[in-house]
Amino acid sequence: MPMIETAMRASDEPVLVRPSRESDVEAMLAIYRHHVRSGVPRDVEGTGAPEPDDLRDRRKNLKQTRLPHLVATFRGEVVGYAYAVLFRKRPAYRYTAKHSIYVHHAQLGRGVGRLLLQELIDACAAAGFRQMIGYIDADNEPSLALHEKFGFARAGLLSGVAYRHGRWSDTVMVQRSLGAGTTTPPPVTRRADRV
């Protein structure tokens, strides 16, 4: 996978996007925990944040598939990460990937998410996926705008599914086609494809 370089605002140093490594796990978890806890009272249990071993196992499992698990680094530090998983585990959904992107809160608005999203799209398309789906908090207008710039359309609204910052919030489902999308059937390469 090629590395992407771009200058962050107020710096000539590049942001690099590369496959994640075992040594990135703690930094990825710190980024994730910040976002998952945002707006949720500290006394609420069950953050859903994975433990380091859970993330290591997820990385190992994705490494054995054709799904990307990436980090963005700036000055040698992880400033964001992104990955794709199968949308559903049933065979009929094997050409659809669901993605997630997390950017360090101090790096929001600096192009890190854009770099990660482009790499995810390219990697999923190269792996033969035909659709890419994401779920975005309806209040996250920058992420929704970014996804729309990359060809994602709003495909659904889940009303009042999250309670954060003292109120109920909605989640927007976004979707875009990859490669030939739905214009042609996928290639028949394995027995499972004929089912």
DOLUMNU-302791 format. One line per field, with one value per residue: x, y, z of N, C-alpha, C in turn. Coordinates in steps of 0.02 Angstrom, whole numbers, padded with zeros to 5 digits. Example, Ala and Ser with C-alpha at 12.3 -4.5 7.8 and 13.67 -1.06 7.14 Angstrom:
BEGIN
n_x	[00660,00642]
n_y	[-00284,-00112]
n_z	[00390,00354]
ca_x	[00615,00684]
ca_y	[-00225,-00053]
ca_z	[00390,00357]
c_x	[00660,00645]
c_y	[-00165,00002]
c_z	[00390,00394]
//
This chain:
BEGIN
n_x	[00042,00035,00120,00047,00079,00067,00070,00040,-00061,00031,00153,00292,00313,00270,00112,00096,00021,-00003,-00002,-00065,00031,00086,00146,00073,-00044,-00077,-00080,-00184,-00291,-00297,-00340,-00465,-00532,-00545,-00638,-00750,-00789,-00825,-00939,-01009,-01058,-00936,-00965,-01037,-01043,-00957,-00889,-00867,-00746,-00612,-00498,-00317,-00272,-00385,-00389,-00267,-00296,-00400,-00330,-00243,-00334,-00391,-00279,-00265,-00363,-00432,-00448,-00418,-00317,-00267,-00148,-00121,00020,00111,00256,00309,00215,00060,-00082,-00206,-00322,-00388,-00504,-00576,-00712,-00803,-00967,-01077,-01076,-01129,-01128,-01187,-01161,-01027,-00961,-00969,-00906,-00885,-00835,-00726,-00663,-00547,-00484,-00354,-00402,-00335,-00292,-00396,-00479,-00367,-00341,-00310,-00411,-00459,-00350,-00343,-00471,-00465,-00364,-00428,-00538,-00471,-00401,-00505,-00576,-00476,-00468,-00581,-00706,-00873,-00962,-00962,-00986,-01031,-01056,-01106,-01106,-01242,-01220,-01092,-01042,-00923,-00868,-00973,-00979,-00851,-00862,-00962,-00892,-00809,-00892,-00990,-01159,-01300,-01380,-01469,-01555,-01536,-01632,-01613,-01523,-01411,-01352,-01283,-01189,-01294,-01411,-01518,-01453,-01438,-01390,-01309,-01315,-01199,-01156,-01063,-01026,-00901,-00774,-00848,-00968,-01139,-01162,-01118,-01111,-01015,-00852,-00847,-00761,-00742,-00814,-00907,-00953,-01050,-01165]
n_y	[-00058,00108,00248,00398,00568,00728,00902,00958,01090,01235,01170,01089,00958,00792,00702,00535,00390,00224,00043,-00019,-00059,-00176,-00101,00016,00003,00050,00191,00201,00154,00254,00364,00315,00294,00426,00479,00392,00414,00546,00665,00577,00538,00513,00414,00319,00152,00030,00070,00017,00019,-00066,-00183,-00183,-00312,-00355,-00268,-00301,-00432,-00406,-00334,-00436,-00529,-00452,-00435,-00559,-00558,-00469,-00341,-00169,-00097,00044,00174,00349,00449,00580,00668,00552,00509,00428,00494,00468,00337,00206,00085,-00055,-00168,-00320,-00285,-00363,-00529,-00632,-00732,-00670,-00536,-00514,-00427,-00301,-00173,-00102,00047,00135,00284,00367,00512,00596,00708,00832,00849,00866,00928,00949,00876,00742,00643,00646,00595,00465,00416,00416,00320,00207,00190,00165,00046,-00043,-00048,-00102,-00227,-00287,-00256,-00196,-00105,00025,00068,00180,00239,00387,00512,00621,00752,00776,00867,00903,00775,00716,00804,00782,00646,00657,00732,00633,00553,00483,00448,00498,00369,00328,00361,00346,00375,00458,00365,00373,00433,00572,00709,00755,00739,00659,00590,00577,00455,00449,00349,00318,00287,00221,00171,00057,00027,-00066,-00063,-00094,-00123,-00234,-00413,-00489,-00565,-00741,-00837,-00929,-01074,-01032,-00914,-00950,-00978]
n_z	[00000,-00047,00030,00089,00076,00147,00187,00349,00415,00453,00457,00382,00386,00341,00345,00368,00300,00340,00351,00506,00654,00779,00880,00878,00947,01082,01064,00969,01047,01145,01069,01025,01149,01195,01104,01117,01246,01248,01298,01376,01539,01668,01762,01698,01653,01549,01420,01298,01241,01171,01246,01252,01207,01138,01029,00970,00931,00839,00741,00699,00646,00541,00464,00408,00316,00176,00217,00262,00394,00461,00505,00535,00541,00620,00636,00688,00780,00815,00745,00703,00656,00555,00492,00406,00410,00380,00325,00361,00429,00357,00206,00091,00104,00077,-00008,00041,00139,00301,00373,00490,00561,00660,00731,00815,00941,00947,00819,00733,00587,00509,00397,00417,00429,00298,00225,00278,00243,00102,00080,00136,00050,-00072,-00037,-00004,-00125,-00209,-00153,-00198,-00147,-00163,-00109,00014,00179,00312,00479,00553,00677,00683,00717,00680,00574,00498,00467,00396,00285,00230,00193,00096,00000,-00045,-00117,-00047,-00005,00090,00166,00260,00416,00586,00714,00869,00934,01013,01171,01222,01286,01364,01290,01167,01017,00838,00714,00559,00416,00291,00119,-00019,-00187,-00244,-00365,-00493,-00429,-00416,-00547,-00616,-00593,-00459,-00485,-00511,-00410,-00310,-00234,-00138,-00193,-00281,-00214]
ca_x	[00000,00079,00112,00023,00111,00041,00093,-00012,-00059,00085,00210,00314,00321,00214,00072,00104,-00029,00028,-00036,-00051,00079,00075,00169,00025,-00106,-00092,-00099,-00250,-00339,-00304,-00382,-00532,-00563,-00564,-00700,-00806,-00809,-00845,-01010,-01039,-01034,-00882,-00989,-01071,-00999,-00962,-00874,-00861,-00677,-00578,-00435,-00261,-00270,-00440,-00367,-00215,-00330,-00436,-00279,-00219,-00387,-00397,-00219,-00276,-00414,-00412,-00473,-00365,-00313,-00216,-00136,-00090,00070,00140,00316,00319,00161,-00004,-00130,-00271,-00321,-00449,-00506,-00638,-00732,-00861,-01030,-01111,-01036,-01161,-01094,-01217,-01135,-00954,-00933,-00984,-00863,-00905,-00773,-00724,-00604,-00539,-00429,-00337,-00441,-00293,-00276,-00457,-00480,-00302,-00333,-00293,-00468,-00461,-00298,-00363,-00529,-00443,-00330,-00477,-00576,-00427,-00386,-00566,-00589,-00425,-00482,-00640,-00769,-00915,-00997,-00929,-01037,-01007,-01105,-01078,-01150,-01274,-01193,-01023,-01047,-00861,-00861,-01024,-00957,-00794,-00886,-00997,-00840,-00781,-00943,-01038,-01225,-01336,-01422,-01517,-01550,-01556,-01652,-01608,-01491,-01356,-01365,-01219,-01194,-01358,-01468,-01518,-01427,-01451,-01333,-01321,-01280,-01176,-01137,-01040,-01004,-00829,-00764,-00908,-01028,-01191,-01175,-01102,-01103,-00945,-00823,-00855,-00693,-00743,-00878,-00953,-00981,-01105,-01221]
ca_y	[00000,00167,00298,00463,00622,00795,00946,00982,01162,01265,01125,01059,00886,00755,00652,00472,00338,00159,-00010,-00016,-00107,-00195,-00046,00071,-00015,00095,00257,00195,00149,00320,00404,00287,00307,00496,00490,00354,00442,00616,00679,00525,00547,00467,00359,00269,00095,-00003,00116,-00018,00024,-00131,-00189,-00190,-00379,-00359,-00232,-00341,-00488,-00378,-00320,-00500,-00557,-00413,-00448,-00622,-00546,-00416,-00278,-00125,-00069,00095,00231,00410,00472,00646,00673,00487,00494,00410,00549,00443,00270,00188,00015,-00080,-00236,-00341,-00254,-00418,-00590,-00680,-00733,-00625,-00468,-00517,-00373,-00237,-00157,-00047,00078,00181,00328,00404,00559,00626,00770,00891,00852,00872,00983,00958,00832,00673,00601,00644,00548,00397,00395,00400,00255,00154,00181,00132,-00022,-00084,-00059,-00148,-00294,-00314,-00236,-00157,-00053,00045,00097,00208,00269,00450,00552,00672,00818,00780,00896,00897,00707,00707,00842,00746,00586,00679,00749,00570,00516,00447,00477,00480,00312,00315,00398,00310,00430,00451,00302,00385,00484,00605,00781,00769,00736,00605,00611,00533,00429,00447,00296,00341,00231,00235,00114,00050,-00010,-00071,-00057,-00144,-00126,-00301,-00460,-00500,-00623,-00805,-00863,-00983,-01109,-00991,-00861,-00976,-00994]
ca_z	[00000,-00050,00083,00066,00113,00138,00241,00394,00422,00493,00462,00319,00397,00311,00379,00331,00312,00330,00389,00578,00682,00849,00923,00873,00982,01138,01037,00939,01101,01176,01024,01027,01214,01198,01065,01142,01311,01240,01310,01418,01608,01689,01803,01655,01641,01484,01366,01234,01216,01175,01283,01205,01176,01090,00969,00938,00897,00781,00690,00673,00604,00480,00425,00372,00265,00128,00245,00287,00461,00446,00550,00509,00589,00611,00679,00720,00827,00784,00751,00681,00630,00518,00472,00376,00428,00340,00346,00395,00423,00312,00140,00042,00114,00074,-00051,00072,00197,00345,00395,00546,00561,00722,00727,00879,00948,00934,00748,00693,00540,00477,00339,00435,00410,00224,00203,00298,00204,00034,00082,00148,-00012,-00120,-00016,-00009,-00197,-00234,-00126,-00231,-00116,-00209,-00072,00076,00223,00374,00525,00577,00720,00641,00734,00655,00506,00458,00440,00344,00226,00202,00159,00035,-00049,-00071,-00154,-00005,-00001,00151,00149,00312,00478,00646,00759,00941,00954,01060,01221,01236,01299,01396,01244,01117,00952,00782,00676,00487,00379,00225,00076,-00086,-00227,-00259,-00427,-00535,-00389,-00429,-00619,-00640,-00538,-00441,-00518,-00477,-00400,-00261,-00229,-00098,-00235,-00321,-00171]
c_x	[00045,00067,00089,00057,00076,00066,00033,-00006,-00003,00144,00227,00321,00260,00175,00078,00048,00003,-00014,-00017,-00003,00059,00093,00122,-00036,-00123,-00113,-00168,-00304,-00350,-00349,-00455,-00567,-00585,-00631,-00759,-00832,-00835,-00920,-01045,-01013,-00984,-00908,-01028,-01022,-01006,-00949,-00873,-00792,-00643,-00516,-00379,-00259,-00326,-00420,-00312,-00246,-00367,-00387,-00256,-00271,-00395,-00337,-00226,-00330,-00388,-00434,-00417,-00373,-00254,-00206,-00109,-00041,00095,00196,00325,00265,00098,-00054,-00200,-00265,-00389,-00446,-00574,-00649,-00788,-00924,-01072,-01070,-01067,-01131,-01122,-01188,-01059,-00922,-00946,-00941,-00893,-00841,-00782,-00659,-00604,-00477,-00417,-00371,-00400,-00276,-00338,-00454,-00415,-00289,-00316,-00349,-00473,-00411,-00318,-00422,-00508,-00408,-00378,-00516,-00533,-00414,-00446,-00583,-00540,-00437,-00546,-00706,-00807,-00953,-00958,-00980,-01003,-01065,-01072,-01129,-01177,-01248,-01122,-01024,-00981,-00852,-00912,-01004,-00899,-00818,-00923,-00948,-00810,-00834,-00991,-01104,-01256,-01387,-01474,-01504,-01576,-01569,-01643,-01575,-01433,-01376,-01298,-01232,-01263,-01418,-01462,-01491,-01438,-01385,-01353,-01281,-01262,-01152,-01111,-01021,-00929,-00824,-00827,-00973,-01077,-01205,-01160,-01099,-01029,-00918,-00835,-00786,-00691,-00811,-00929,-00986,-01042,-01168,-01275]
c_y	[00062,00214,00363,00516,00688,00838,00965,01057,01183,01218,01099,00983,00849,00713,00590,00425,00272,00106,-00005,-00071,-00122,-00137,00014,00062,00034,00164,00255,00192,00216,00365,00380,00304,00380,00507,00453,00381,00514,00623,00628,00534,00493,00407,00307,00214,00071,00044,00082,-00014,-00043,-00127,-00196,-00258,-00387,-00326,-00270,-00400,-00463,-00365,-00385,-00531,-00519,-00425,-00511,-00615,-00493,-00347,-00235,-00105,-00022,00143,00289,00432,00541,00653,00609,00466,00476,00466,00529,00371,00255,00115,00001,-00151,-00257,-00309,-00303,-00481,-00642,-00675,-00683,-00554,-00463,-00463,-00304,-00229,-00099,-00018,00123,00220,00366,00447,00589,00694,00833,00899,00858,00934,00995,00910,00760,00625,00593,00593,00476,00372,00376,00332,00197,00138,00142,00059,-00068,-00098,-00109,-00220,-00324,-00298,-00191,-00101,-00038,00085,00126,00235,00330,00486,00610,00742,00827,00804,00892,00827,00693,00743,00807,00685,00604,00699,00688,00525,00475,00485,00456,00426,00296,00356,00355,00364,00412,00388,00311,00439,00511,00679,00801,00769,00676,00632,00557,00509,00425,00389,00324,00281,00257,00170,00116,00011,-00008,-00066,-00113,-00152,-00195,-00348,-00468,-00560,-00686,-00836,-00922,-01015,-01067,-00936,-00885,-00988,-00942]
c_z	[00000,00008,00052,00108,00098,00196,00283,00399,00470,00502,00393,00326,00371,00362,00337,00349,00294,00366,00463,00598,00754,00895,00922,00919,01038,01114,01006,00994,01136,01134,01028,01093,01221,01163,01094,01209,01305,01249,01352,01489,01628,01728,01762,01639,01569,01426,01299,01205,01224,01220,01232,01170,01125,01024,00933,00900,00834,00724,00658,00626,00538,00434,00383,00319,00217,00152,00274,00360,00460,00503,00509,00562,00570,00662,00719,00769,00789,00798,00726,00659,00598,00499,00439,00400,00380,00368,00385,00384,00377,00242,00089,00046,00105,00030,-00022,00135,00236,00374,00456,00542,00627,00717,00796,00884,00935,00860,00703,00648,00504,00420,00354,00414,00334,00198,00218,00256,00133,00032,00093,00084,-00062,-00101,-00022,-00082,-00226,-00211,-00154,-00197,-00164,-00175,-00008,00116,00285,00414,00557,00621,00680,00657,00708,00582,00467,00428,00386,00280,00192,00163,00095,-00019,-00081,-00102,-00113,-00006,00065,00133,00202,00374,00535,00699,00832,00967,01002,01109,01244,01248,01326,01350,01197,01052,00900,00751,00603,00457,00310,00186,00010,-00120,-00236,-00325,-00470,-00495,-00403,-00504,-00648,-00581,-00520,-00478,-00477,-00471,-00352,-00261,-00191,-00139,-00274,-00280,-00177]
//
